[in-house]
Amino acid sequence: MKALIFIILISISSCNGTKKTTKIESTENTQTEFKLAESDFVTLPFNKDWYWIFKNVKPTELTQSELIEIEKILKIAVEENNGRQKINLKKHNEEYPKNKWRETGFEIKLKGKKRQYVPVINEKGEKEVWINFFCDDWESDNWKKDLMIVHDGGNCYFNLKVNLSKKTYSELGINGYS
């Protein structure tokens, strides 16, 4: 009888209810420190002139644990985007068998990219971060003080927002080619 009650209690306690983003929460994270070299990223304080990124926000800081959480969310964003690109590639190659592509040009990766993090607290009190990725710093340290805004350049340049409070991402934008 005690064993049956124990099994029922274990079953009930393992039901966590509704999850915000099950895919992100179910991803195993064994990372205990943020491993990106300091020469590859910078945190920039929000500037009100960047109204096109955020409206009605307050600048804030990022902690080590938040940087780790962002990495988990970024890996999901890349995986989901590249999955969609794989579908688009297959569709294109089926429709145009004489003009097959090896890639769509909108596949992205995190490795080898410089990053700019712009953390804020939004009107709802949620912590959000706009992250700008780029391949080339043009051998200048200007990117450590000013946003790197590049038109075109392809998938070497992309950005997105991460909502740390909700553990979600949005507004993934990947540059095109001229």
Long-range contacts (C-beta under 8 A, 24 or more apart in sequence): 20-166, 20-167, 20-168, 21-76, 21-166, 21-167, 21-168, 23-76, 24-72, 24-73, 24-76, 24-167, 24-168, 25-167, 27-72, 27-75, 27-76, 29-68, 29-72, 31-68, 31-71, 31-72, 32-68, 33-64, 33-68, 34-64, 34-67, 34-68, 34-71, 36-67, 36-115, 40-113, 40-114, 40-115, 41-114, 41-115, 41-116, 41-117, 42-115, 42-116, 42-117, 42-143, 42-144, 43-116, 43-117, 43-118, 43-119, 44-116, 44-117, 44-118, 44-145, 44-147, 45-118, 46-118, 46-119, 46-120, 50-118, 50-147, 53-118, 53-130, 54-118, 54-120, 54-122, 54-128, 54-130, 56-122, 56-123, 57-120, 57-121, 57-122, 57-123, 57-128, 58-120, 58-121, 59-119, 59-120, 60-119, 60-120, 60-121, 60-127, 61-119, 62-117, 62-119, 62-129, 66-119, 66-127, 66-129, 66-164, 67-117, 69-164, 69-167, 70-117, 70-129, 70-131, 70-162, 70-164, 73-162, 73-167, 73-168, 73-169, 74-110, 74-131, 74-160, 74-162, 74-169, 75-110, 76-169, 77-160, 77-169, 77-172, 78-108, 78-109, 78-110, 81-106, 81-107, 81-108, 81-172, 81-174, 82-107, 82-108, 105-154, 105-155, 105-176, 105-177, 106-155, 106-174, 107-155, 108-133, 108-155, 108-158, 108-174, 114-143, 114-148, 116-143, 116-147, 116-148, 118-147, 124-165, 125-165, 126-163, 126-164, 126-165, 126-166, 127-163, 127-164, 127-165, 128-161, 128-162, 128-163, 128-164, 128-165, 129-161, 129-162, 129-164, 130-159, 130-160, 130-161, 131-159, 131-160, 131-161, 131-162, 132-159, 133-157, 133-158, 133-159, 150-175, 151-175, 151-178, 152-176, 152-177, 152-178, 153-177
